[in-house]
Amino acid sequence: MKIKLCTLLWCQLTFYLLAIGYLTASYLSLSGGGPAFSTANPITSGIILTIYCTFLLAGILQAHTVYRILMGISVIGFGYGGVIYHIINYSQTGLEGYASFAAWLIAILFNAYGVVFNFIAASGKYEK
């Protein structure tokens, strides 16, 4: 059974909103003199996520080949930058650069969620 494209796009939009919410909270913490939630720059990461969100337009417009290519790029970007990078960083410096273990884990979980749905899109395992 395949996930419907409409549902897949909602799951991907949810990833975007979760990640933007996390980055916004991190930015607000920094602005108030508190710690960043992670080593990710909230502004730069927010821009990257917003570009990602525009990639979803290819799915909305039924441009399946373009959508799948863009989601393949997203799998690599979020898989490395959002999951692997944080794991490697933790193994090398512990929680340095993270507000807490929970903040570190949430960053990985949000990105892993995105990678799963981006992988489904990139592999074409959705119902058109």
DOBAFI-684795 format. One record per residue (C-alpha): x, y, z. Coordinates in steps of 0.001 Angstrom, whole numbers, m for minus. Example, Ala and Ser with C-alpha at 12.3 -4.5 7.8 and 13.67 -1.06 7.14 Angstrom:
BEGIN
@X->12300	Y->m4500	Z->7800
@X->13670	Y->m1060	Z->7140
//
This chain:
BEGIN
@X->0	Y->0	Z->0
@X->1336	Y->3417	Z->m964
@X->765	Y->6749	Z->725
@X->m1294	Y->9209	Z->m1303
@X->635	Y->12187	Z->m2650
@X->m1670	Y->14614	Z->m843
@X->m994	Y->12892	Z->2490
@X->2734	Y->12754	Z->1767
@X->2803	Y->16483	Z->1044
@X->977	Y->17183	Z->4327
@X->3543	Y->15069	Z->6189
@X->6344	Y->17015	Z->4523
@X->4680	Y->20333	Z->5329
@X->4370	Y->19144	Z->8939
@X->8129	Y->18477	Z->8954
@X->8720	Y->22016	Z->7709
@X->6456	Y->23518	Z->10384
@X->7994	Y->21456	Z->13199
@X->11513	Y->22404	Z->12126
@X->10640	Y->26104	Z->11701
@X->9011	Y->26069	Z->15138
@X->12136	Y->24525	Z->16677
@X->14383	Y->27083	Z->14970
@X->12119	Y->29952	Z->15992
@X->12230	Y->28814	Z->19614
@X->16016	Y->28530	Z->19371
@X->16254	Y->32028	Z->17895
@X->14034	Y->33457	Z->20630
@X->16141	Y->31755	Z->23287
@X->19300	Y->33235	Z->21791
@X->17700	Y->36675	Z->21497
@X->16770	Y->36562	Z->25170
@X->20311	Y->35675	Z->26207
@X->19646	Y->31961	Z->26555
@X->21333	Y->29040	Z->24831
@X->20782	Y->27993	Z->21257
@X->18838	Y->24757	Z->21063
@X->21427	Y->23307	Z->18686
@X->24511	Y->24113	Z->16678
@X->22304	Y->24972	Z->13690
@X->22140	Y->28671	Z->12896
@X->18405	Y->29430	Z->13166
@X->18400	Y->32020	Z->10366
@X->20452	Y->30023	Z->7858
@X->18571	Y->26831	Z->8668
@X->15246	Y->28659	Z->8350
@X->16221	Y->29862	Z->4886
@X->17227	Y->26333	Z->3856
@X->13923	Y->24969	Z->5168
@X->11961	Y->27629	Z->3323
@X->13733	Y->26700	Z->89
@X->12839	Y->23073	Z->856
@X->9214	Y->24110	Z->1290
@X->9250	Y->25561	Z->m2234
@X->10416	Y->22123	Z->m3453
@X->7026	Y->20794	Z->m2370
@X->5435	Y->22891	Z->m5107
@X->6738	Y->20368	Z->m7633
@X->4652	Y->17707	Z->m5912
@X->1623	Y->19962	Z->m5714
@X->1971	Y->20725	Z->m9437
@X->2305	Y->16992	Z->m10211
@X->5809	Y->17480	Z->m11672
@X->6774	Y->14047	Z->m10386
@X->10265	Y->13754	Z->m11869
@X->11294	Y->17182	Z->m10588
@X->9652	Y->16468	Z->m7220
@X->11487	Y->13165	Z->m6854
@X->14853	Y->14717	Z->m7752
@X->14349	Y->17579	Z->m5294
@X->13320	Y->15151	Z->m2577
@X->16451	Y->13080	Z->m3276
@X->18520	Y->16210	Z->m2680
@X->16510	Y->16807	Z->503
@X->17194	Y->13286	Z->1774
@X->20918	Y->13884	Z->1409
@X->20788	Y->17374	Z->2936
@X->18573	Y->16612	Z->5917
@X->19958	Y->13116	Z->6352
@X->23478	Y->14428	Z->6706
@X->22943	Y->17943	Z->8065
@X->19985	Y->17143	Z->10262
@X->20666	Y->13639	Z->11514
@X->24217	Y->12396	Z->10933
@X->25847	Y->15763	Z->11675
@X->24165	Y->15993	Z->15083
@X->25124	Y->12415	Z->15966
@X->28754	Y->12968	Z->14939
@X->28816	Y->16304	Z->16759
@X->27519	Y->14674	Z->19940
@X->30089	Y->11879	Z->19723
@X->32892	Y->14441	Z->19410
@X->31847	Y->17264	Z->21753
@X->28901	Y->15957	Z->23750
@X->26152	Y->18488	Z->24288
@X->28392	Y->21482	Z->23607
@X->26325	Y->23794	Z->21410
@X->23002	Y->22254	Z->22461
@X->20637	Y->23598	Z->25110
@X->20038	Y->20095	Z->26476
@X->19914	Y->16426	Z->25601
@X->16207	Y->16857	Z->24797
@X->16998	Y->19697	Z->22351
@X->19647	Y->17518	Z->20680
@X->17276	Y->14561	Z->20420
@X->14375	Y->16657	Z->19116
@X->16590	Y->18065	Z->16359
@X->17441	Y->14541	Z->15247
@X->13875	Y->13252	Z->15518
@X->12363	Y->16128	Z->13531
@X->14952	Y->15694	Z->10784
@X->14593	Y->11906	Z->10757
@X->10833	Y->12362	Z->10340
@X->11504	Y->14606	Z->7347
@X->14044	Y->12215	Z->5856
@X->11590	Y->9304	Z->6005
@X->8900	Y->11166	Z->4064
@X->11410	Y->12726	Z->1675
@X->12778	Y->9238	Z->992
@X->9281	Y->7967	Z->223
@X->8870	Y->10855	Z->m2224
@X->12307	Y->10438	Z->m3800
@X->11775	Y->6724	Z->m4324
@X->8348	Y->7282	Z->m5885
@X->6611	Y->5097	Z->m3282
@X->3504	Y->7241	Z->m3310
@X->184	Y->7062	Z->m5090
@X->m154	Y->9715	Z->m7757
//
